Amino acid sequence: MGSVDKTLFLLSRGGDTTIVRIYVDDIIFGGSSHALVSISWMSREFEMSLMGELQFFLGLQIKQGPEGTFVHQAKYTRDILKKFDMGILNP
């Protein structure tokens, strides 16, 4: 458990690390080893249902690809521009 953030958990085994973040009733997790982030292992430890690949978390958009994981706010930016009638960016 994090010393500052009580909703952040880290598990290290050998050279691999798993990171678990809990926010109200949402759990996101990732890690450096497929074995440490397997759905079957996490399901035994936490009551959970798989909602698919993470796309949004706490208002942030998440894009995962072979190059890495990227966090952005393109939707939020488009919504603000639309709210103030400043045009729409291409999706």
C-alpha angles and dihedrals in degrees: 000000000000117000092222102026112047091192096061118087129186128195120189123190118171106318094334129096134197120199121200122188120189123194116176100301098345125096124189123180141174140160150169096267129055089215092059094048099041115140092229092056093045092047091056091052099040136030101242148145122215111243096181131254115348111258103155132025125170092342094311123116117229123205118188123192143143090279092057142273119307130193118206143153104220093136092049090049092050091048092052092048090049092047091056094040093244097136133264126277118226110268 
